[in-house]
Amino acid sequence: MKTIIKVCLSVCISLLFVSCDEESISTPVASVTVNQQEFSINETMVIHFTGVADQVSIYTGDNMHKYDLRTESNTGFVVNKGLFTYSYSVSGQYKVVCVASTYSDKAEEIRQDTCSFIVTVTDDVTEIDKLSCAQVLYDEVFAQKYPNDEWLMVLPRKVKYSTAAVAIPLTGQRLKFYIQSDSTKVLINGNPYVSATKYNLTNPVDIQVTSNYGTVRPYKLYTIYYPEFDTFKLNGVAGTVVRSEFDYSYFEIGVTLPTGTDVTNLVPEFSLFSPTDKVYIGDVEQISGSSAVDFTQNVSYRMVSTSPDNPDMQAESTIKVKVKNQ
């Protein structure tokens, strides 16, 4: 009798464990929301998992992440805390599959549910992220972006190289475009852009960007030099320009005058490279041969250059004049 009770008790306990194990496996429900189903390349897709699962994975449908090819080394992405973000770099239509999985404590049994939707990705990129002049001796100079799709490139007239100053001509400079799509086409003044071509930047450059989708966006590039004095004299003595290797907008001019020269009320004579250039000390405009200056201490000039084709395009330089006696 005791043996029968023990056997019955053992069977009941076994059934109890089986029943508990089965009850511990919840039924998975694959359910998601997505912020939209039409994207541009590199635009973020946001998926929120709203179902029931112990583990969630997303197959994005692009290369190596196709659900239908999961037995051929294609993989999904594990979703963390119910949130998944992704962006596509290639245009096309993609089947996105969500796999919701639940499993027993010992993972002896796994249940799965799936849901899917189609996203359409277009390559409609016409945005220029950065634009540079890629051949300024050993430097890459970046243009500044202005409203209305206008850009301003500011270049040095000369660059210090060893003990010499190398001229930087506007008539032949390479351009480099940073655009998030390799399929985007660029025209320069109506001709296909070639990275190895040296372009004449003396006049404004018309840039046309066409996306793979067909959207066209025009830009305008203006180029000016950092302003500097063409000549600078005190009491008929010409100053010597010293350039910075690291800051093209900063110059120093040294002037050596005879011992005993009164430097408290000198009237500089200077010439400028462009009629649109203006020279200031503080906010007071300086006129060659007219504005008297106290050179007891170093004097900092602020020079402003304006594009003759667009008054909104401006560049500034700082010129520090140092006077010493022989």
C-alpha positions as CSV (number, residue, x, y, z in Angstrom):
1,M,0.0,0.0,0.0
2,K,2.8,2.4,0.9
3,T,4.5,1.6,-2.4
4,I,1.4,2.4,-4.4
5,I,1.0,5.8,-2.6
6,K,4.7,6.6,-3.2
7,V,4.2,5.8,-6.9
8,C,1.1,7.8,-7.2
9,L,2.7,10.7,-5.3
10,S,5.7,10.6,-7.7
11,V,3.5,10.6,-10.7
12,C,1.5,13.6,-9.3
13,I,4.7,15.6,-8.6
14,S,6.0,14.9,-12.1
15,L,2.7,16.0,-13.7
16,L,2.8,19.1,-11.5
17,F,6.3,20.1,-12.7
18,V,5.2,19.5,-16.3
19,S,2.1,21.6,-15.8
20,C,4.1,24.4,-14.2
21,D,6.7,24.4,-17.0
22,E,3.9,24.6,-19.6
23,E,2.2,27.4,-17.8
24,S,5.5,29.3,-17.6
25,I,5.6,29.6,-21.4
26,S,3.5,32.6,-22.5
27,T,2.1,32.9,-26.0
28,P,4.3,35.3,-28.0
29,V,2.6,38.1,-29.8
30,A,4.6,39.9,-32.5
31,S,3.3,43.5,-32.7
32,V,5.1,46.7,-33.5
33,T,4.6,50.3,-34.4
34,V,6.9,52.2,-36.9
35,N,7.4,55.9,-37.2
36,Q,6.7,55.8,-41.0
37,Q,7.1,53.4,-43.9
38,E,8.7,55.7,-46.5
39,F,12.3,56.9,-45.8
40,S,15.2,58.6,-47.5
41,I,18.6,56.9,-47.2
42,N,20.2,57.5,-43.9
43,E,16.9,58.6,-42.4
44,T,16.1,56.8,-39.1
45,M,13.4,54.2,-38.9
46,V,12.1,53.8,-35.3
47,I,10.3,50.6,-34.3
48,H,8.6,50.1,-30.9
49,F,7.7,46.6,-29.9
50,T,4.2,46.5,-28.4
51,G,3.6,42.7,-28.2
52,V,4.6,39.9,-25.8
53,A,7.9,38.2,-25.9
54,D,11.0,37.1,-23.9
55,Q,13.2,38.0,-26.8
56,V,12.5,40.2,-29.9
57,S,14.6,40.3,-33.1
58,I,14.2,42.4,-36.2
59,Y,15.1,41.4,-39.8
60,T,15.5,44.7,-41.7
61,G,15.4,43.0,-45.1
62,D,18.5,44.5,-46.6
63,N,21.8,42.6,-47.4
64,M,22.5,39.8,-44.8
65,H,19.4,40.7,-42.8
66,K,16.6,38.9,-44.8
67,Y,14.2,36.8,-42.8
68,D,13.6,34.4,-45.7
69,L,17.4,33.7,-45.9
70,R,17.8,33.2,-42.1
71,T,19.0,29.6,-42.8
72,E,21.7,31.0,-45.1
73,S,23.6,33.1,-42.5
74,N,21.3,36.1,-42.7
75,T,20.7,37.4,-39.2
76,G,18.3,39.7,-37.3
77,F,19.0,42.4,-34.8
78,V,18.1,41.8,-31.1
79,V,15.8,44.5,-29.8
80,N,16.8,46.1,-26.5
81,K,14.0,47.3,-24.2
82,G,11.4,47.3,-26.9
83,L,13.1,50.0,-29.0
84,F,14.9,49.5,-32.4
85,T,16.3,52.2,-34.7
86,Y,17.9,51.6,-38.1
87,S,18.7,53.5,-41.3
88,Y,19.2,52.2,-44.8
89,S,22.2,53.3,-47.0
90,V,20.8,51.9,-50.3
91,S,17.4,52.7,-51.8
92,G,14.8,50.0,-52.5
93,Q,11.9,48.2,-51.0
94,Y,12.6,46.1,-47.9
95,K,10.5,43.5,-46.0
96,V,10.9,44.1,-42.3
97,V,10.1,41.1,-40.1
98,C,9.7,41.1,-36.3
99,V,10.2,37.8,-34.5
100,A,8.8,37.5,-31.0
101,S,10.0,34.5,-29.0
102,T,9.0,33.0,-25.7
103,Y,10.6,30.0,-24.1
104,S,10.6,27.8,-21.0
105,D,13.0,28.4,-18.1
106,K,15.3,25.7,-19.4
107,A,14.7,26.7,-23.0
108,E,13.5,23.2,-23.8
109,E,10.5,24.7,-25.7
110,I,10.5,27.9,-27.8
111,R,7.4,29.5,-29.3
112,Q,7.5,32.2,-32.0
113,D,5.2,34.7,-33.7
114,T,6.1,37.0,-36.5
115,C,4.7,40.2,-38.1
116,S,6.0,42.1,-41.1
117,F,5.6,45.2,-43.1
118,I,7.2,46.8,-46.2
119,V,9.3,50.0,-46.1
120,T,10.3,52.0,-49.2
121,V,13.6,53.8,-49.2
122,T,14.5,56.5,-51.7
123,D,17.8,58.0,-52.4
124,D,16.7,61.7,-52.4
125,V,19.9,63.2,-51.0
126,T,20.7,66.7,-52.3
127,E,22.2,68.1,-49.1
128,I,25.9,69.1,-49.2
129,D,27.1,68.4,-45.7
130,K,30.6,70.0,-46.2
131,L,32.5,71.6,-49.0
132,S,36.2,72.1,-49.0
133,C,39.1,73.3,-51.1
134,A,41.3,70.3,-51.0
135,Q,44.5,71.7,-52.3
136,V,45.8,74.6,-50.2
137,L,49.4,73.4,-49.9
138,Y,49.1,70.9,-47.1
139,D,45.8,72.0,-45.7
140,E,42.1,71.4,-46.4
141,V,40.1,74.5,-46.1
142,F,36.3,74.2,-45.5
143,A,33.7,76.6,-46.8
144,Q,31.1,78.2,-44.6
145,K,27.4,77.4,-45.2
146,Y,25.0,80.4,-45.4
147,P,21.2,80.5,-45.8
148,N,19.6,80.1,-49.2
149,D,22.1,77.3,-50.1
150,E,25.0,79.7,-50.5
151,W,28.6,78.8,-49.5
152,L,31.6,81.0,-48.8
153,M,35.2,79.7,-49.3
154,V,37.9,81.9,-47.7
155,L,41.4,81.2,-48.8
156,P,44.8,82.8,-47.8
157,R,46.6,84.7,-50.5
158,K,49.8,83.0,-49.4
159,V,50.7,80.2,-47.1
160,K,53.9,80.0,-45.1
161,Y,56.0,77.1,-46.2
162,S,59.4,76.7,-44.5
163,T,61.0,80.1,-45.0
164,A,59.0,81.1,-48.1
165,A,55.4,82.2,-48.7
166,V,53.6,80.2,-51.4
167,A,50.9,82.0,-53.4
168,I,47.4,80.4,-53.5
169,P,45.7,81.2,-56.8
170,L,41.9,81.3,-57.1
171,T,42.2,80.3,-60.8
172,G,42.9,76.6,-60.1
173,Q,41.7,74.9,-57.0
174,R,40.3,71.4,-56.4
175,L,36.9,71.1,-54.7
176,K,35.7,68.3,-52.5
177,F,32.1,67.5,-51.7
178,Y,30.8,65.6,-48.6
179,I,27.4,64.2,-49.5
180,Q,25.8,61.2,-47.8
181,S,25.0,59.4,-51.0
182,D,27.4,58.0,-53.6
183,S,24.6,58.1,-56.2
184,T,24.1,61.9,-56.0
185,K,25.4,63.8,-59.1
186,V,27.1,67.2,-59.0
187,L,27.5,69.7,-61.8
188,I,29.9,72.6,-61.7
189,N,28.8,75.5,-63.9
190,G,26.8,73.0,-65.9
191,N,29.6,70.4,-66.3
192,P,30.0,67.1,-64.4
193,Y,32.1,67.5,-61.3
194,V,35.5,65.8,-61.4
195,S,37.5,65.6,-58.1
196,A,40.8,65.9,-59.9
197,T,39.8,69.1,-61.9
198,K,41.2,72.5,-60.8
199,Y,38.3,75.0,-60.9
200,N,38.5,78.7,-61.4
201,L,37.0,80.2,-58.2
202,T,37.6,83.9,-59.2
203,N,33.9,84.3,-60.0
204,P,30.9,82.7,-58.2
205,V,30.5,79.0,-59.0
206,D,27.1,77.5,-59.8
207,I,26.6,74.1,-58.3
208,Q,23.7,71.8,-59.1
209,V,23.1,68.7,-57.1
210,T,20.8,65.9,-58.4
211,S,19.7,63.0,-56.3
212,N,19.3,59.5,-57.5
213,Y,15.6,60.0,-57.1
214,G,15.7,63.0,-59.5
215,T,15.4,65.9,-57.2
216,V,17.5,68.9,-58.2
217,R,19.0,71.5,-55.8
218,P,21.1,74.5,-56.9
219,Y,23.9,76.0,-54.8
220,K,26.2,79.0,-55.2
221,L,29.8,79.1,-54.1
222,Y,31.6,82.4,-53.5
223,T,35.4,82.6,-52.8
224,I,37.4,85.5,-51.4
225,Y,40.8,85.9,-49.8
226,Y,41.4,86.6,-46.1
227,P,42.0,90.4,-46.2
228,E,45.5,91.8,-45.6
229,F,47.5,94.9,-46.4
230,D,49.1,95.0,-49.8
231,T,51.6,97.6,-48.5
232,F,52.0,99.2,-45.0
233,K,54.4,102.0,-44.2
234,L,55.1,104.2,-41.1
235,N,57.2,107.3,-41.8
236,G,58.0,105.9,-45.2
237,V,59.4,102.6,-43.7
238,A,57.8,99.5,-45.1
239,G,56.6,96.8,-42.7
240,T,57.5,93.1,-42.8
241,V,54.7,90.6,-42.9
242,V,54.9,87.5,-40.8
243,R,52.3,84.8,-41.5
244,S,50.9,82.2,-39.2
245,E,51.1,78.5,-40.3
246,F,48.0,77.6,-38.3
247,D,45.7,80.6,-38.6
248,Y,45.2,82.1,-42.1
249,S,43.2,85.0,-40.6
250,Y,46.1,86.3,-38.4
251,F,49.1,88.4,-39.5
252,E,51.9,90.3,-37.8
253,I,53.6,93.3,-39.3
254,G,56.9,94.5,-37.9
255,V,58.2,98.0,-38.5
256,T,61.7,99.2,-37.4
257,L,62.0,103.0,-37.1
258,P,65.1,105.1,-36.3
259,T,65.9,105.6,-32.6
260,G,64.1,108.6,-31.2
261,T,61.1,108.5,-33.5
262,D,57.9,109.7,-31.8
263,V,55.5,106.8,-32.2
264,T,52.6,108.3,-30.3
265,N,51.1,110.0,-33.3
266,L,52.0,108.2,-36.5
267,V,49.9,108.2,-39.7
268,P,50.2,104.9,-41.5
269,E,50.1,104.7,-45.3
270,F,48.7,101.5,-46.6
271,S,47.2,100.0,-49.7
272,L,44.6,97.2,-50.0
273,F,44.2,94.4,-52.5
274,S,40.5,95.0,-53.0
275,P,38.4,98.2,-53.1
276,T,35.8,96.4,-51.0
277,D,38.2,95.8,-48.1
278,K,37.8,98.0,-45.0
279,V,40.3,98.5,-42.1
280,Y,39.3,99.3,-38.5
281,I,40.8,99.8,-35.1
282,G,38.0,98.6,-32.9
283,D,34.9,100.0,-34.8
284,V,36.7,103.1,-36.1
285,E,37.5,102.9,-39.8
286,Q,41.1,103.7,-40.7
287,I,42.0,105.8,-43.7
288,S,45.5,105.6,-45.3
289,G,47.5,108.8,-44.9
290,S,44.8,110.3,-42.6
291,S,44.2,108.3,-39.4
292,A,46.8,108.9,-36.7
293,V,47.6,106.0,-34.4
294,D,49.6,105.7,-31.1
295,F,52.1,102.8,-31.7
296,T,53.5,102.9,-28.1
297,Q,52.0,99.5,-27.7
298,N,51.2,96.9,-30.4
299,V,48.2,97.9,-32.5
300,S,45.6,95.4,-33.7
301,Y,43.8,96.2,-36.9
302,R,40.6,94.4,-37.9
303,M,40.2,94.0,-41.6
304,V,37.0,93.1,-43.4
305,S,36.7,91.8,-47.0
306,T,33.4,91.6,-48.8
307,S,32.6,89.7,-52.0
308,P,31.9,92.1,-54.8
309,D,29.2,89.7,-56.0
310,N,27.4,89.4,-52.7
311,P,27.7,91.8,-49.7
312,D,26.6,89.1,-47.3
313,M,29.8,87.1,-48.0
314,Q,32.5,88.5,-45.7
315,A,35.8,87.5,-44.2
316,E,37.8,89.1,-41.3
317,S,41.4,89.2,-40.4
318,T,43.5,90.4,-37.5
319,I,46.7,92.3,-38.3
320,K,48.9,93.1,-35.3
321,V,51.5,95.9,-36.0
322,K,54.6,95.9,-33.8
323,V,56.9,99.0,-33.9
324,K,60.4,99.0,-32.6
325,N,63.4,101.3,-32.7
326,Q,66.8,100.5,-34.2
